[in-house]
């Protein structure tokens, strides 16, 4: 407990821990965009009043979980598109938008464009904003940093990410229902051949029915 300033030795130890980890490969532009969407979603959940500990613990995407955020009563998939055509997103598997009876699944849909103006934040600025405005304890900082690292964002490479700046064009949340545009294993009369390794497809969520996350 206590402020980060009061726990400076702990914070230094945490940084030394990350300095010993293997250096990650640089994120690709698509990976950066995807991580920006997840960070903006995390920030929005905190803005809406969700406890920061709860939100950080729910952020399971960096660990390869089925959804990006897994709360007790709802799972949330974050999709970020940089396309001028808006909210068109790539779905990476047949399971990504599947759900069982009783499960609540939402999609956070972001349309984000790259903007070189000085006013626009980089992914580093967004990370710093979350740290400064919502993270108050060393344990929260440690959990947040570890997820950034697992997501491929190496704190030692932050200078490489300062030039890419972003602005949000539009954003909404929608619920995945039986009528949602998706392909799942249940979409096929016959079970797919095991020789089919992976199925990817695009969905167009422009103008889709949004919900109030509150």
Protein Blocks (a to p, Z undefined) as FASTA:
>chain_A
ZZfklmmmmmmmmmmmmmmpccdddddfklmmmmmmmmmmmmmmmmnopafklmmmmmmm
lnopabfbdcfkbccdddddfbfnlpadddfbfklmgccehiacddddddddddfbfkbc
cfklmmmmmmmmmpmbfklmmmmmmmmmmnopafklmmmmmmpccddfbdcdddddfklc
cddfklpfbacdfklmbdcddddfehiacddfZZ
